[in-house]
Every structure is written in C-alpha cells, then in structure tokens.
Amino acid sequence: MVYDPAKITYEDLLNEFWKSHSGKKHGYRGRQYMSLLVCFDNSQKEKALSVKQKWEEIKGHKIETEINTEKPFFPAEDYHQKYYLKQYKSALEKLSELYPSHKDLVHSTLAARLNGFVKGFGSISGIKKEISQSDGSDSEKERLKEAVSSIKW
C-alpha cells in the first residue's frame, strides 16, 4: 500500500488498520504468519504504539502484531496472494480481463478490496463508491464498476 498523507492522516490510517485487524496469532507459531506493521521512522512507530494501545482497550484483548522500523518487507508467496478471492473462479476470470498479468492482479486495489469483501469486510456498494471516488478517468471507473457488478458470487 502507498500511504499518501494528503488523503488520510497517519492516525486515521492506523485506526482503519486496527479496526479491521484482530492482531491475534490465531494459533500460528513461529514468524512465518506473524502480523507485522512496519513504520517508516520512530515517530510513526510511537504513534502506532499509542493507537494500538487504544485499540487493545476497545477490543478487550492484547494485540500481538509486531510494530517495528527495522524489518524489511517481503510479500507473501504467490499461493497466499488474494487467498480468499481465489475461492471464486468467476471473480478471478472477470478480474483477469482487467488485469491480464498475475502481478497486476495482485497489486490491484480492486482485487484487494474484493479479497476483503469475500472474507466479510466491506460491501459491493462500498467498493463501487470507492471506485467512483478514486483517481482515474470516468470511463475507467465505469469499466471497473461494471466488472464488479457482473461477477457472480
């Protein structure tokens, strides 16, 4: 994700993250599936820790997500990319018309939103609204919204 402070404050971004992220290990051991928030600098790390503490109180449990400024980021292996969305072949077929390469699909905002949607986060109407408010030409926005509407879930 590319963070643009002109569009959202860092604190608001963190609140969105913690709102939709449990931060529990869910029985996973080791570091392979660990949850990690990588901050650009110590200022961001301090803010992340502060907002995390607030969300621990809201959620009523300890958030086990590691927060660090020193870790390099490595994307998950291909078989993990858009894992939930892969359960919907018709959705992948429609998205492959928009994003012919696997790399383009994995890096697309639309595929990320739909992956969250099939896991129970967000709604189709919310995704369409986000498309309408995004950068891009009107024709491209309409093409994306039509693709979303045509997917058989």
C-alpha positions in Angstrom: 0.0 0.0 0.0 1.2 3.5 -0.7 0.4 6.0 2.1 -0.5 9.5 0.9 -0.7 11.9 3.8 -2.6 14.4 1.6 -5.5 11.9 1.5 -5.6 10.5 5.0 -3.7 11.2 8.3 -1.4 8.6 9.6 -3.5 8.3 12.8 -6.7 7.7 10.7 -4.8 5.1 8.6 -3.8 3.3 11.8 -7.4 3.4 13.1 -8.6 1.9 9.9 -6.0 -0.8 10.1 -6.7 -1.7 13.8 -10.5 -1.6 13.2 -10.2 -4.4 10.6 -7.3 -6.3 12.0 -7.6 -8.6 15.1 -3.9 -8.7 15.9 -4.2 -12.2 17.4 -1.9 -15.0 16.3 -4.9 -17.4 15.9 -2.8 -20.4 16.9 0.1 -19.8 14.5 3.5 -20.4 15.9 6.7 -19.0 14.6 7.3 -16.0 12.4 6.0 -17.3 9.1 2.5 -16.0 9.6 3.3 -13.2 12.0 1.5 -9.9 11.8 3.8 -7.0 11.3 3.4 -3.3 11.0 6.5 -1.7 9.5 6.9 2.0 10.2 9.0 4.5 8.3 10.6 6.0 11.4 10.4 6.2 15.2 7.8 9.0 15.1 5.4 6.7 13.1 6.3 3.8 15.5 5.4 5.8 18.6 2.1 6.9 17.0 1.4 3.3 16.0 2.1 2.0 19.6 -0.2 4.7 21.0 -3.1 3.9 18.6 -2.5 0.2 19.2 -2.9 0.7 22.9 -6.2 2.5 22.4 -7.5 -0.4 20.2 -6.4 -3.0 22.8 -8.8 -1.3 25.2 -11.6 -1.1 22.6 -11.2 -4.8 21.6 -10.6 -6.0 25.1 -7.6 -8.2 24.2 -3.8 -7.8 23.7 -2.9 -7.1 20.1 0.1 -9.3 19.2 1.0 -7.5 16.0 4.7 -6.6 16.0 5.5 -2.9 15.3 9.0 -2.2 14.0 11.0 0.2 11.9 13.9 -2.1 11.2 12.3 -5.1 9.4 12.5 -5.4 5.6 9.2 -6.2 4.0 8.8 -9.3 1.8 5.5 -10.0 0.1 3.9 -13.4 0.8 4.3 -16.3 -1.6 2.1 -16.4 -4.6 -0.2 -19.0 -3.2 -1.1 -16.7 -0.3 -1.9 -13.7 -2.6 -5.6 -12.9 -2.7 -6.2 -16.2 -1.0 -9.9 -15.7 -0.2 -10.7 -14.3 -3.7 -9.2 -17.4 -5.3 -12.1 -19.4 -4.0 -14.3 -17.6 -6.5 -13.3 -18.6 -10.0 -15.9 -16.4 -11.8 -14.4 -13.4 -9.9 -10.9 -14.3 -11.0 -12.0 -14.8 -14.6 -13.6 -11.3 -14.7 -10.6 -9.7 -13.0 -8.2 -11.4 -15.4 -9.9 -9.3 -18.2 -9.0 -6.2 -16.3 -5.6 -7.4 -15.0 -4.1 -9.8 -17.6 -0.9 -10.5 -15.6 -0.8 -12.1 -12.1 1.4 -9.3 -10.9 -1.1 -6.6 -12.0 -3.9 -8.6 -10.3 -2.0 -9.0 -7.0 -1.2 -5.3 -6.9 -4.6 -4.0 -7.9 -6.7 -2.2 -5.3 -9.8 -3.7 -6.7 -8.6 -7.3 -6.1 -7.5 -6.3 -2.6 -11.0 -4.9 -1.8 -12.8 -7.9 -3.3 -10.5 -10.3 -1.3 -11.6 -8.4 1.8 -15.2 -8.5 0.8 -15.3 -12.3 0.4 -13.8 -12.6 3.8 -16.6 -10.5 5.2 -15.1 -7.0 5.2 -16.9 -4.2 3.3 -19.7 -4.4 0.7 -20.1 -4.3 -3.1 -21.8 -0.9 -2.8 -18.9 0.4 -0.7 -16.4 -0.9 -3.3 -18.3 0.8 -6.1 -18.4 4.0 -4.1 -14.7 3.9 -3.5 -14.2 3.3 -7.3 -16.3 6.4 -8.0 -14.2 8.5 -5.7 -10.8 7.2 -6.9 -8.4 8.8 -9.4 -8.8 7.8 -13.0 -11.0 8.6 -16.0 -14.7 8.3 -15.8 -14.6 5.6 -18.4 -12.1 3.5 -16.4 -14.2 3.9 -13.3 -17.3 2.7 -15.1 -15.4 -0.2 -16.5 -14.3 -1.3 -13.0 -17.8 -0.8 -11.6 -19.4 -2.8 -14.4 -16.8 -5.6 -13.8 -17.7 -5.7 -10.1 -21.5 -5.8 -10.9 -21.0 -8.7 -13.4 -19.2 -11.0 -11.0 -21.4 -14.0 -9.9 -20.8 -14.6 -6.2 
